[in-house]
C-alpha cells in the first residue's frame, strides 16, 4: 500500500516499518511525535485501527504507538482518517475532534474486492484440512452477503454441493437461480448432518453448541467472520470437530492484492474529496 500510494505521487510519512527500506523519495520514515499532522490530507491506520486504549499496532518490528486526541486535533479539518475496522474509542475520538472517519471494510467496493482473496484462501484451507475433494463435497455457507456470495460461487464452480443459509426471500431466489440450495438461517439443524464443510461469514453466534453436537465429527468448520466470529469454538473442541477461525485472509495470503485494493480506494477517495 505504501509503494502504491508513493507511486501515485503521494508524500508519505510512515511510523514503524523501521526494518523495511523504501527506495522512493516520497516516503519518509518518522515517529508519531514528529509527524507533521497539520499538513496531512489523510491518516491511514492499520486495518485493525486503534484499540480501546488508543494504541496502534506497528509492524517490522512488531510494536505499538499511541495516537492521542491532541494529535488528531492537529489534523486539518478536511483530513480524512482511514481504517479497516473501527473501535468505539476511534469512533468517539473522531466525533470529539470532528474529523471524518472512513471505515474501509464497511465499503462495498473494498468488501467485494476483498471477498475474492478471502474465498480463495478459504478454498485453500478446505483443501488442506480435508481428505476428500471439494468436488462432490457438501458445503454449507452461512450468510449470503458480499463474502458469502463470492464464497458460494467459488465452491459451486469447484463442483461442491453448496447449501447457502440466508434470511431474505430475495436471497433464496438468487441462491436458487445460481443452482444452489437455500436454507433459512434458523433451520440449519435440518441440513447440518449432511455437511462436510461449514463456512461461516456472519459475526454473530450461528454455529452453536447444539448444532456442533449434531455435526459429523469429520466436519470442517472455517469461520471467516470478524472476531469473535460466529462459531462456538469451545464446543467444537469439546466435540472433536476441527474449527478454524480464519481472520485477515486477504492480507495473509495475497498481501500485494490486499494492499492494492486499499491503496486504490484511498487514492480515489482522496481525489474525490480534495
RAPE-V519680 format. One record per residue. N is the residue number from 1. PSI is psi as a letter, one per 40 degrees, with the letter a starting at -180 (* if undefined). BURIAL is + if it has 24 or more other C-alpha atoms within 12 Angstrom, else -. D_LAST is the distance of its C-alpha to the last C-alpha in Angstrom with 2 decimals. Layout:
# RAPE-V519680
n=N psi=PSI burial=BURIAL d_last=D_LAST
n=N psi=PSI burial=BURIAL d_last=D_LAST
This chain:
# RAPE-V519680
n=1 psi=d burial=+ d_last=20.01
n=2 psi=d burial=+ d_last=19.82
n=3 psi=d burial=+ d_last=21.17
n=4 psi=d burial=+ d_last=18.94
n=5 psi=d burial=+ d_last=15.70
n=6 psi=d burial=+ d_last=17.48
n=7 psi=e burial=- d_last=18.64
n=8 psi=f burial=- d_last=15.14
n=9 psi=f burial=- d_last=14.72
n=10 psi=i burial=+ d_last=13.07
n=11 psi=h burial=+ d_last=14.95
n=12 psi=h burial=+ d_last=16.69
n=13 psi=h burial=+ d_last=18.87
n=14 psi=h burial=+ d_last=21.27
n=15 psi=h burial=+ d_last=23.85
n=16 psi=a burial=+ d_last=26.87
n=17 psi=f burial=- d_last=27.82
n=18 psi=e burial=- d_last=30.29
n=19 psi=e burial=- d_last=32.64
n=20 psi=i burial=- d_last=30.21
n=21 psi=h burial=- d_last=29.65
n=22 psi=h burial=- d_last=26.57
n=23 psi=g burial=- d_last=27.38
n=24 psi=h burial=- d_last=23.92
n=25 psi=e burial=- d_last=22.92
n=26 psi=e burial=- d_last=19.31
n=27 psi=h burial=+ d_last=20.85
n=28 psi=h burial=+ d_last=22.31
n=29 psi=i burial=+ d_last=24.70
n=30 psi=a burial=- d_last=24.76
n=31 psi=i burial=- d_last=25.84
n=32 psi=d burial=- d_last=24.18
n=33 psi=e burial=- d_last=25.87
n=34 psi=f burial=- d_last=24.21
n=35 psi=h burial=- d_last=20.62
n=36 psi=g burial=+ d_last=18.47
n=37 psi=d burial=+ d_last=16.73
n=38 psi=e burial=- d_last=15.35
n=39 psi=e burial=- d_last=13.39
n=40 psi=i burial=+ d_last=11.68
n=41 psi=d burial=+ d_last=8.17
n=42 psi=i burial=+ d_last=10.34
n=43 psi=h burial=+ d_last=14.06
n=44 psi=h burial=+ d_last=15.99
n=45 psi=i burial=+ d_last=19.46
n=46 psi=i burial=+ d_last=22.43
n=47 psi=d burial=+ d_last=23.02
n=48 psi=e burial=+ d_last=25.45
n=49 psi=b burial=+ d_last=23.04
n=50 psi=h burial=+ d_last=24.95
n=51 psi=a burial=+ d_last=28.56
n=52 psi=e burial=- d_last=30.22
n=53 psi=e burial=- d_last=31.11
n=54 psi=e burial=+ d_last=27.57
n=55 psi=i burial=- d_last=28.37
n=56 psi=h burial=+ d_last=26.31
n=57 psi=h burial=+ d_last=28.35
n=58 psi=i burial=+ d_last=28.18
n=59 psi=i burial=- d_last=29.66
n=60 psi=g burial=- d_last=31.56
n=61 psi=i burial=- d_last=33.46
n=62 psi=h burial=- d_last=33.24
n=63 psi=a burial=- d_last=32.63
n=64 psi=i burial=- d_last=30.57
n=65 psi=i burial=- d_last=28.31
n=66 psi=h burial=+ d_last=27.37
n=67 psi=h burial=+ d_last=24.12
n=68 psi=i burial=+ d_last=24.98
n=69 psi=d burial=- d_last=23.66
n=70 psi=d burial=- d_last=23.58
n=71 psi=d burial=+ d_last=21.34
n=72 psi=d burial=+ d_last=18.79
n=73 psi=d burial=+ d_last=19.11
n=74 psi=e burial=- d_last=18.15
n=75 psi=i burial=+ d_last=14.58
n=76 psi=i burial=- d_last=12.02
n=77 psi=d burial=- d_last=11.75
n=78 psi=e burial=- d_last=8.09
n=79 psi=h burial=+ d_last=9.18
n=80 psi=h burial=+ d_last=10.02
n=81 psi=h burial=+ d_last=13.63
n=82 psi=h burial=+ d_last=14.86
n=83 psi=i burial=+ d_last=18.59
n=84 psi=d burial=+ d_last=21.15
n=85 psi=i burial=+ d_last=23.29
n=86 psi=h burial=+ d_last=23.21
n=87 psi=i burial=- d_last=26.27
n=88 psi=d burial=- d_last=27.15
n=89 psi=d burial=- d_last=26.63
n=90 psi=d burial=+ d_last=22.97
n=91 psi=d burial=+ d_last=22.33
n=92 psi=d burial=- d_last=24.18
n=93 psi=d burial=+ d_last=22.52
n=94 psi=d burial=+ d_last=19.04
n=95 psi=d burial=- d_last=20.69
n=96 psi=d burial=- d_last=22.47
n=97 psi=e burial=+ d_last=19.55
n=98 psi=f burial=- d_last=17.23
n=99 psi=i burial=+ d_last=14.59
n=100 psi=h burial=+ d_last=12.97
n=101 psi=h burial=+ d_last=15.05
n=102 psi=h burial=+ d_last=14.69
n=103 psi=h burial=+ d_last=18.24
n=104 psi=d burial=+ d_last=18.16
n=105 psi=e burial=+ d_last=21.85
n=106 psi=e burial=- d_last=21.66
n=107 psi=h burial=- d_last=19.40
n=108 psi=d burial=- d_last=21.56
n=109 psi=d burial=- d_last=19.87
n=110 psi=d burial=+ d_last=20.49
n=111 psi=d burial=+ d_last=23.84
n=112 psi=d burial=+ d_last=25.23
n=113 psi=d burial=+ d_last=24.39
n=114 psi=d burial=+ d_last=25.85
n=115 psi=d burial=+ d_last=28.90
n=116 psi=d burial=+ d_last=30.20
n=117 psi=d burial=+ d_last=30.73
n=118 psi=d burial=+ d_last=31.87
n=119 psi=d burial=+ d_last=34.48
n=120 psi=d burial=+ d_last=35.58
n=121 psi=d burial=+ d_last=36.09
n=122 psi=d burial=+ d_last=37.99
n=123 psi=d burial=+ d_last=40.18
n=124 psi=d burial=- d_last=40.90
n=125 psi=d burial=+ d_last=41.92
n=126 psi=d burial=+ d_last=44.11
n=127 psi=d burial=- d_last=45.85
n=128 psi=d burial=- d_last=46.49
n=129 psi=e burial=- d_last=47.71
n=130 psi=i burial=- d_last=50.10
n=131 psi=f burial=- d_last=53.27
n=132 psi=i burial=- d_last=52.90
n=133 psi=i burial=- d_last=50.81
n=134 psi=d burial=+ d_last=47.79
n=135 psi=h burial=- d_last=49.50
n=136 psi=e burial=- d_last=51.86
n=137 psi=i burial=+ d_last=50.50
n=138 psi=h burial=+ d_last=49.55
n=139 psi=h burial=+ d_last=45.99
n=140 psi=h burial=+ d_last=44.70
n=141 psi=h burial=+ d_last=40.97
n=142 psi=h burial=+ d_last=40.04
n=143 psi=h burial=+ d_last=36.89
n=144 psi=f burial=+ d_last=35.46
n=145 psi=a burial=+ d_last=31.76
n=146 psi=d burial=+ d_last=29.19
n=147 psi=d burial=+ d_last=31.11
n=148 psi=d burial=+ d_last=34.53
n=149 psi=d burial=+ d_last=34.26
n=150 psi=d burial=+ d_last=33.37
n=151 psi=d burial=+ d_last=36.07
n=152 psi=d burial=+ d_last=38.66
n=153 psi=d burial=+ d_last=38.06
n=154 psi=d burial=+ d_last=38.38
n=155 psi=d burial=+ d_last=41.59
n=156 psi=d burial=+ d_last=43.02
n=157 psi=d burial=- d_last=42.47
n=158 psi=e burial=+ d_last=44.40
n=159 psi=e burial=- d_last=47.33
n=160 psi=i burial=+ d_last=47.11
n=161 psi=h burial=+ d_last=48.42
n=162 psi=h burial=+ d_last=45.24
n=163 psi=h burial=+ d_last=45.42
n=164 psi=h burial=+ d_last=42.22
n=165 psi=h burial=+ d_last=42.21
n=166 psi=a burial=+ d_last=40.07
n=167 psi=d burial=- d_last=40.40
n=168 psi=i burial=- d_last=39.24
n=169 psi=d burial=- d_last=41.55
n=170 psi=d burial=- d_last=38.75
n=171 psi=d burial=+ d_last=38.28
n=172 psi=d burial=+ d_last=42.05
n=173 psi=d burial=- d_last=42.07
n=174 psi=d burial=- d_last=39.31
n=175 psi=d burial=+ d_last=41.11
n=176 psi=d burial=- d_last=44.33
n=177 psi=d burial=- d_last=42.69
n=178 psi=e burial=- d_last=41.56
n=179 psi=f burial=- d_last=45.27
n=180 psi=i burial=+ d_last=44.85
n=181 psi=h burial=+ d_last=46.64
n=182 psi=i burial=+ d_last=45.00
n=183 psi=i burial=+ d_last=46.24
n=184 psi=i burial=+ d_last=45.19
n=185 psi=d burial=+ d_last=43.58
n=186 psi=e burial=- d_last=46.47
n=187 psi=f burial=- d_last=49.09
n=188 psi=d burial=+ d_last=48.37
n=189 psi=d burial=+ d_last=51.94
n=190 psi=d burial=- d_last=53.16
n=191 psi=e burial=+ d_last=51.64
n=192 psi=d burial=+ d_last=51.14
n=193 psi=d burial=+ d_last=54.49
n=194 psi=d burial=- d_last=53.68
n=195 psi=h burial=+ d_last=50.57
n=196 psi=d burial=+ d_last=50.53
n=197 psi=h burial=+ d_last=46.83
n=198 psi=h burial=+ d_last=44.68
n=199 psi=h burial=+ d_last=40.89
n=200 psi=h burial=+ d_last=39.04
n=201 psi=e burial=+ d_last=35.34
n=202 psi=h burial=+ d_last=35.47
n=203 psi=g burial=- d_last=34.72
n=204 psi=i burial=- d_last=37.67
n=205 psi=h burial=+ d_last=41.42
n=206 psi=d burial=+ d_last=42.52
n=207 psi=g burial=+ d_last=45.01
n=208 psi=i burial=+ d_last=47.33
n=209 psi=d burial=- d_last=50.53
n=210 psi=d burial=- d_last=52.64
n=211 psi=d burial=+ d_last=50.83
n=212 psi=d burial=+ d_last=51.02
n=213 psi=d burial=+ d_last=54.76
n=214 psi=e burial=+ d_last=55.12
n=215 psi=i burial=+ d_last=53.53
n=216 psi=i burial=- d_last=55.50
n=217 psi=d burial=+ d_last=55.57
n=218 psi=e burial=+ d_last=54.22
n=219 psi=h burial=+ d_last=51.04
n=220 psi=h burial=+ d_last=47.82
n=221 psi=h burial=+ d_last=44.92
n=222 psi=h burial=+ d_last=41.39
n=223 psi=h burial=+ d_last=38.90
n=224 psi=e burial=+ d_last=35.24
n=225 psi=i burial=+ d_last=33.96
n=226 psi=i burial=+ d_last=31.97
n=227 psi=h burial=- d_last=34.23
n=228 psi=e burial=- d_last=36.84
n=229 psi=a burial=+ d_last=37.14
n=230 psi=e burial=+ d_last=39.51
n=231 psi=i burial=+ d_last=42.72
n=232 psi=g burial=+ d_last=45.58
n=233 psi=d burial=+ d_last=45.78
n=234 psi=d burial=- d_last=48.77
n=235 psi=d burial=- d_last=50.69
n=236 psi=d burial=+ d_last=49.88
n=237 psi=d burial=- d_last=51.27
n=238 psi=d burial=- d_last=54.31
n=239 psi=e burial=- d_last=55.05
n=240 psi=f burial=- d_last=54.65
n=241 psi=h burial=+ d_last=51.63
n=242 psi=h burial=+ d_last=49.07
n=243 psi=h burial=+ d_last=45.68
n=244 psi=h burial=+ d_last=42.58
n=245 psi=h burial=+ d_last=39.32
n=246 psi=g burial=+ d_last=36.93
n=247 psi=i burial=+ d_last=33.63
n=248 psi=f burial=+ d_last=30.52
n=249 psi=d burial=+ d_last=31.99
n=250 psi=d burial=+ d_last=29.02
n=251 psi=d burial=+ d_last=28.41
n=252 psi=d burial=- d_last=32.17
n=253 psi=d burial=+ d_last=33.29
n=254 psi=g burial=- d_last=30.33
n=255 psi=d burial=- d_last=28.05
n=256 psi=d burial=- d_last=26.55
n=257 psi=d burial=+ d_last=25.74
n=258 psi=d burial=+ d_last=24.47
n=259 psi=d burial=+ d_last=22.18
n=260 psi=d burial=+ d_last=20.87
n=261 psi=d burial=+ d_last=20.23
n=262 psi=d burial=+ d_last=18.13
n=263 psi=d burial=+ d_last=16.29
n=264 psi=d burial=+ d_last=15.58
n=265 psi=d burial=+ d_last=14.27
n=266 psi=d burial=+ d_last=11.94
n=267 psi=d burial=+ d_last=10.74
n=268 psi=d burial=- d_last=10.26
n=269 psi=d burial=+ d_last=8.66
n=270 psi=d burial=+ d_last=5.96
n=271 psi=d burial=- d_last=5.55
n=272 psi=d burial=- d_last=5.88
n=273 psi=e burial=- d_last=3.81
n=274 psi=* burial=- d_last=0.00
